[in-house]
Amino acid sequence: MKFLQTSLVAALPAALVSGRFVAENEGDHVILEEPAKYLIELGPGETQWVTEEDKWDLRRNGQRFMDITDTRDLGSLRAQSRAATVQFPDKCVKQKEVGQLAGNLSKDEMLKNLQKLTSFHTRYYKSDYGRQSSEWVLDKVNQIIKDAGASDTVTASPFAHSWPQSSVIARIPGKSNTTVVIGAHQDSINLWLPAILAAPGADDDGSGTVTILEVFRTLLGDKDVVGGSARNTVEFHWYSAEEAGLLGSQAIFQAYEKAGRDVKAMLQQDMTGYAQGTIDAGKPVSVGVITDYVDPGLTAFIKKVIEEAGYPSAFVIESAFENSDQHIHGTEDLIKYLSFDHMLEHAKMTLGLVYELAYHDFSAAREEPSEL
């Protein structure tokens, strides 16, 4: 497959690849710099230094990782303090309020937003298209706040990085600074020439991006939440540069850790739109709840929320991994393969979760000594 990539580069005009003309005999004086190296974590305690091209090789081979080059101390401050066991609800108690709000969730809104999001040639985090797409997300969030008449209380702001694409954070203040976070990643990637080839990213993770946009819009229809009556603060995050190793979210949570922010729960919606693989496998359409590297208490409560909504849970992505979308990370990650009915179910589940946790009393948490 490396031969294919080399062939593609060779077929492109030299000026497009290099970005400039090379004077005659200039090659005699060119000093080739070593490519930048990044420290990635492949698993607990398993790290290695790689180039960016090495990253894409790993991703093409199905290997996931975190780029910890700038976040090697992430979690160290909390590890030095006493760890608290977070107590999640035993059952759902806000079904009436959630049911009333859920009727306002709109598949048409999600489709319209996803059509705009996929109109960018790519949302690659280092590209100008990536910058433009993140600006659109921020503008859209601010428009939702304005349309809801919530500008006096609800805020949205960019979280700038060292690359062009910003992350976006919307904040709905509650009675305390205890925070519940709903997130999705806004960037996309074409694993073959990321800076050049198209990456519409309809499912990965355009679907998650517009799903939580719609939940955010619907939640702002609750005047009590907008007015700050919820016990906890709620934030919605749209992360940059997740495809390159979870860079955007790590940067945000490193800043939160240093600031002493009290985040009790975080739900990530990564790919919510593809159901055909599950159908083709002869299985009932379901929501996949990831169970490794997550909090088991929150996972258990997510399952309760799904079950309360009457939606079957096999075990949050769109399906079991073996039935997930195989069109991602290329030019074919398109809207035509997605089910907006399925995305609506993800939105219902997310709305139920965030509403329940917004009003939940986390103060019952038991403090336990850190293992360190």
C-alpha positions as CSV (number, residue, x, y, z in Angstrom):
1,M,0.0,0.0,0.0
2,K,3.0,2.3,0.4
3,F,3.6,1.9,-3.3
4,L,0.1,3.2,-4.0
5,Q,0.8,6.3,-1.9
6,T,4.2,6.9,-3.6
7,S,2.6,6.5,-7.0
8,L,-0.1,9.1,-6.1
9,V,2.5,11.6,-5.0
10,A,4.5,11.0,-8.2
11,A,1.4,11.6,-10.3
12,L,0.8,15.1,-8.8
13,P,2.2,18.3,-10.2
14,A,5.5,19.1,-8.4
15,A,4.3,22.5,-7.4
16,L,1.3,21.0,-5.7
17,V,3.4,18.6,-3.6
18,S,6.3,21.0,-2.8
19,G,4.3,24.2,-2.7
20,R,7.0,26.1,-4.7
21,F,9.3,26.0,-7.7
22,V,12.8,24.7,-7.3
23,A,15.5,26.6,-9.1
24,E,18.0,24.9,-11.3
25,N,20.8,23.2,-9.4
26,E,19.1,24.1,-6.1
27,G,18.9,20.4,-5.3
28,D,22.7,20.5,-4.8
29,H,22.2,22.8,-1.8
30,V,19.1,21.3,-0.2
31,I,19.4,20.0,3.3
32,L,16.8,17.5,4.1
33,E,15.4,17.8,7.7
34,E,14.5,14.8,9.7
35,P,10.7,14.5,10.0
36,A,9.2,15.5,13.3
37,K,8.7,12.7,15.8
38,Y,5.8,12.2,18.1
39,L,5.5,10.1,21.2
40,I,2.4,7.8,21.0
41,E,0.9,5.4,23.5
42,L,-0.4,2.2,22.0
43,G,-1.6,0.8,25.3
44,P,-0.9,1.2,29.0
45,G,2.8,1.7,29.4
46,E,3.5,0.9,25.7
47,T,5.0,3.9,24.0
48,Q,7.1,4.6,20.9
49,W,8.4,7.6,18.9
50,V,6.9,7.9,15.4
51,T,6.7,10.3,12.4
52,E,3.3,11.5,11.2
53,E,3.5,9.1,8.3
54,D,4.1,6.3,10.8
55,K,0.8,7.4,12.5
56,W,-1.1,7.0,9.3
57,D,0.5,3.6,8.7
58,L,-0.7,2.5,12.1
59,R,-4.2,3.8,11.5
60,R,-4.4,2.1,8.1
61,N,-3.5,-1.2,9.9
62,G,-6.3,-0.7,12.4
63,Q,-4.0,0.4,15.3
64,R,-5.4,3.0,17.7
65,F,-3.2,5.2,19.9
66,M,-2.9,8.4,21.8
67,D,-0.3,11.1,20.9
68,I,1.1,12.0,24.3
69,T,4.0,14.2,23.0
70,D,2.6,17.3,24.9
71,T,0.5,15.6,27.5
72,R,2.8,13.1,29.2
73,D,1.8,14.4,32.6
74,L,-1.9,14.2,32.0
75,G,-3.6,12.7,35.0
76,S,-0.6,13.2,37.3
77,L,-2.1,15.9,39.4
78,R,-5.3,14.0,40.1
79,A,-3.2,10.8,40.8
80,Q,-1.4,12.7,43.6
81,S,-4.7,13.6,45.3
82,R,-7.4,11.5,46.9
83,A,-9.5,9.8,44.2
84,A,-13.2,10.0,44.6
85,T,-15.6,7.2,43.6
86,V,-18.3,8.9,41.5
87,Q,-21.8,7.7,42.4
88,F,-24.1,7.6,39.3
89,P,-27.9,7.3,39.5
90,D,-29.4,3.9,40.2
91,K,-32.4,4.7,37.9
92,C,-33.7,7.4,35.6
93,V,-36.0,9.9,37.4
94,K,-36.5,12.6,34.7
95,Q,-38.4,10.6,32.1
96,K,-41.2,13.0,31.9
97,E,-39.0,16.1,31.2
98,V,-36.8,14.1,28.8
99,G,-39.8,12.7,26.9
100,Q,-41.2,16.2,26.4
101,L,-37.9,17.5,25.1
102,A,-37.1,14.4,22.9
103,G,-40.1,15.2,20.7
104,N,-38.2,18.3,19.5
105,L,-35.2,16.3,18.2
106,S,-35.1,16.7,14.5
107,K,-33.6,14.4,11.8
108,D,-34.0,17.2,9.3
109,E,-31.8,19.5,11.4
110,M,-29.1,16.7,11.7
111,L,-29.3,16.2,7.9
112,K,-28.9,19.9,7.1
113,N,-26.0,20.3,9.5
114,L,-24.3,17.2,8.2
115,Q,-24.7,18.3,4.6
116,K,-22.8,21.5,5.5
117,L,-20.2,19.7,7.5
118,T,-19.4,17.3,4.7
119,S,-19.2,20.1,2.1
120,F,-15.7,20.9,3.3
121,H,-13.1,19.2,1.2
122,T,-11.6,17.7,4.3
123,R,-11.7,18.5,8.0
124,Y,-8.0,17.5,8.5
125,Y,-6.8,19.3,11.5
126,K,-3.7,20.9,9.9
127,S,-5.5,22.2,6.8
128,D,-7.2,25.5,6.2
129,Y,-10.4,23.5,5.5
130,G,-10.1,22.2,9.0
131,R,-9.9,25.7,10.3
132,Q,-12.9,26.7,8.3
133,S,-15.0,23.8,9.4
134,S,-14.2,24.5,13.1
135,E,-15.3,28.1,12.6
136,W,-18.5,26.9,11.1
137,V,-19.2,24.6,14.1
138,L,-18.5,27.6,16.5
139,D,-20.8,29.9,14.4
140,K,-23.5,27.2,14.4
141,V,-23.3,26.7,18.2
142,N,-23.5,30.5,18.7
143,Q,-26.6,30.7,16.4
144,I,-28.3,27.9,18.4
145,I,-27.7,29.9,21.6
146,K,-29.0,33.1,20.0
147,D,-32.1,31.4,18.6
148,A,-32.9,29.9,22.0
149,G,-32.7,33.3,23.7
150,A,-29.9,31.9,25.9
151,S,-27.1,34.4,25.2
152,D,-27.3,35.8,28.8
153,T,-26.3,32.4,30.4
154,V,-25.0,30.0,27.8
155,T,-21.6,30.6,26.2
156,A,-19.5,29.1,23.3
157,S,-15.8,29.6,22.7
158,P,-13.0,28.2,20.6
159,F,-10.2,26.3,22.3
160,A,-7.1,27.2,20.3
161,H,-4.4,24.7,19.5
162,S,-0.9,25.0,17.8
163,W,-2.6,23.7,14.6
164,P,-5.2,25.6,12.5
165,Q,-8.3,23.8,13.7
166,S,-9.7,24.8,17.0
167,S,-11.9,22.7,19.3
168,V,-15.2,24.2,20.4
169,I,-16.7,24.3,23.9
170,A,-20.3,25.3,24.8
171,R,-21.1,25.8,28.5
172,I,-24.5,25.7,30.2
173,P,-23.8,26.9,33.8
174,G,-25.6,25.1,36.7
175,K,-25.8,25.7,40.4
176,S,-22.3,24.3,40.8
177,N,-19.1,23.9,38.8
178,T,-19.4,20.1,38.9
179,T,-19.4,19.4,35.2
180,V,-20.9,16.8,32.8
181,V,-19.4,16.7,29.4
182,I,-20.9,15.5,26.1
183,G,-18.3,15.3,23.3
184,A,-17.7,14.3,19.6
185,H,-14.7,15.0,17.3
186,Q,-15.2,17.4,14.5
187,D,-12.1,16.5,12.4
188,S,-12.0,14.0,9.6
189,I,-9.1,12.2,7.9
190,N,-8.2,10.5,4.6
191,L,-5.4,8.1,5.6
192,W,-4.0,8.4,2.1
193,L,-2.5,11.9,1.7
194,P,-4.5,13.6,4.5
195,A,-3.5,17.1,3.4
196,I,-4.6,16.6,-0.2
197,L,-7.4,14.0,-0.7
198,A,-11.0,14.5,0.2
199,A,-12.3,13.4,3.6
200,P,-16.0,14.1,3.9
201,G,-16.2,12.2,7.2
202,A,-20.0,11.9,7.2
203,D,-20.0,9.1,9.8
204,D,-16.6,9.6,11.4
205,D,-17.3,11.8,13.1
206,G,-19.7,14.1,11.3
207,S,-22.6,11.9,12.6
208,G,-21.5,12.3,16.2
209,T,-20.8,16.1,15.7
210,V,-24.3,16.8,14.4
211,T,-25.9,14.4,16.9
212,I,-24.7,16.3,19.9
213,L,-25.4,19.6,18.1
214,E,-29.0,18.5,17.9
215,V,-29.0,17.5,21.5
216,F,-27.5,20.8,22.5
217,R,-30.2,22.7,20.5
218,T,-33.0,20.6,22.0
219,L,-31.6,20.9,25.6
220,L,-31.7,24.7,25.2
221,G,-35.4,24.4,24.8
222,D,-35.7,23.8,28.5
223,K,-35.9,27.2,30.1
224,D,-35.0,25.8,33.6
225,V,-31.7,24.4,32.3
226,V,-31.0,27.6,30.4
227,G,-31.8,29.6,33.5
228,G,-29.2,27.7,35.6
229,S,-31.6,25.5,37.7
230,A,-29.7,22.3,37.0
231,R,-27.5,21.1,39.9
232,N,-24.5,20.7,37.6
233,T,-22.8,22.5,34.8
234,V,-23.1,20.9,31.3
235,E,-20.6,21.3,28.6
236,F,-20.6,20.2,24.9
237,H,-17.2,19.7,23.3
238,W,-16.4,19.4,19.6
239,Y,-12.8,18.2,19.5
240,S,-10.1,18.9,17.0
241,A,-7.4,16.5,15.8
242,E,-8.8,13.3,17.4
243,E,-7.7,11.3,14.3
244,A,-4.1,12.2,15.0
245,G,-4.1,10.6,18.4
246,L,-6.8,12.3,20.6
247,L,-4.9,15.6,20.5
248,G,-7.8,18.0,21.0
249,S,-9.5,16.3,23.9
250,Q,-6.2,15.7,25.7
251,A,-5.3,19.4,25.5
252,I,-8.6,20.4,26.9
253,F,-8.6,18.0,29.8
254,Q,-5.0,18.8,30.6
255,A,-6.0,22.4,30.9
256,Y,-9.0,21.3,33.1
257,E,-6.8,19.2,35.3
258,K,-4.4,22.1,35.9
259,A,-7.3,24.4,36.6
260,G,-8.8,21.9,39.1
261,R,-12.0,21.5,37.2
262,D,-14.4,18.9,38.6
263,V,-15.6,16.8,35.7
264,K,-17.8,13.9,36.9
265,A,-18.9,12.3,33.7
266,M,-18.0,12.5,30.0
267,L,-19.8,10.8,27.1
268,Q,-18.2,10.6,23.7
269,Q,-20.4,10.1,20.6
270,D,-18.1,8.7,17.9
271,M,-19.9,7.5,14.8
272,T,-23.7,7.3,15.3
273,G,-25.1,6.9,11.8
274,Y,-24.3,3.5,10.2
275,A,-26.8,0.7,10.8
276,Q,-26.6,-1.3,7.6
277,G,-23.8,-3.5,8.8
278,T,-25.8,-4.7,11.7
279,I,-28.9,-5.3,9.5
280,D,-26.8,-7.2,7.0
281,A,-25.5,-9.4,9.8
282,G,-29.1,-10.3,10.7
283,K,-28.9,-8.7,14.1
284,P,-31.2,-6.1,15.7
285,V,-30.0,-2.6,15.3
286,S,-28.4,-1.5,18.6
287,V,-26.2,1.1,20.3
288,G,-22.7,-0.1,21.1
289,V,-21.4,0.9,24.5
290,I,-17.7,0.7,24.8
291,T,-16.6,-1.1,28.0
292,D,-12.8,-0.8,28.0
293,Y,-10.8,2.3,29.3
294,V,-14.1,3.8,30.6
295,D,-15.8,4.2,34.0
296,P,-17.9,1.1,34.7
297,G,-20.4,3.0,36.8
298,L,-21.1,5.5,34.0
299,T,-21.3,2.7,31.5
300,A,-23.9,0.9,33.6
301,F,-26.0,4.0,33.8
302,I,-25.7,4.6,30.1
303,K,-27.2,1.1,29.6
304,K,-30.1,2.0,32.0
305,V,-30.8,5.2,30.0
306,I,-30.9,3.2,26.7
307,E,-33.2,0.6,28.3
308,E,-35.5,3.2,29.7
309,A,-35.9,4.6,26.2
310,G,-36.9,1.2,25.0
311,Y,-33.9,1.0,22.7
312,P,-32.1,-2.4,22.7
313,S,-28.5,-2.4,23.9
314,A,-26.1,-5.1,23.0
315,F,-23.3,-4.1,25.1
316,V,-21.4,4.5,22.6
317,I,-20.8,3.9,18.9
318,E,-23.3,3.0,16.2
319,S,-22.9,-0.8,16.5
320,A,-20.6,-3.6,17.5
321,F,-17.2,-3.0,16.0
322,E,-17.4,-5.8,13.5
323,N,-20.6,-4.3,12.0
324,S,-19.4,-0.7,12.0
325,D,-18.9,1.5,8.9
326,Q,-16.1,0.4,6.6
327,H,-16.2,3.5,4.5
328,I,-14.5,5.7,7.0
329,H,-11.1,7.4,6.6
330,G,-11.5,7.9,2.8
331,T,-13.5,9.6,0.1
332,E,-16.5,7.2,0.5
333,D,-17.5,8.2,4.1
334,L,-20.7,9.7,2.7
335,I,-24.2,10.7,4.0
336,K,-25.9,8.2,1.6
337,Y,-24.7,5.2,3.8
338,L,-26.2,6.6,7.0
339,S,-29.5,6.1,8.9
340,F,-30.9,9.3,10.5
341,D,-33.4,7.1,12.4
342,H,-30.3,5.5,14.0
343,M,-28.8,8.9,14.7
344,L,-32.1,10.0,16.3
345,E,-31.9,7.1,18.7
346,H,-28.3,8.1,19.7
347,A,-29.6,11.7,20.2
348,K,-32.5,10.4,22.5
349,M,-30.0,8.4,24.6
350,T,-27.6,11.4,24.8
351,L,-30.4,13.8,25.8
352,G,-31.6,11.4,28.5
353,L,-28.2,10.9,29.9
354,V,-27.2,14.6,30.0
355,Y,-30.5,15.7,31.5
356,E,-30.4,13.0,34.2
357,L,-26.8,13.8,35.1
358,A,-27.4,17.6,35.0
359,Y,-29.8,17.2,37.9
360,H,-28.0,14.4,39.7
361,D,-26.4,15.0,43.2
362,F,-22.8,13.8,42.8
363,S,-22.0,14.9,46.4
364,A,-22.7,11.4,47.7
365,A,-19.3,10.3,46.2
366,R,-17.1,8.4,48.6
367,E,-13.5,9.4,48.9
368,E,-11.0,6.6,48.7
369,P,-7.2,6.7,49.1
370,S,-5.3,6.9,45.8
371,E,-3.3,3.8,44.9
372,L,-0.2,5.9,44.6
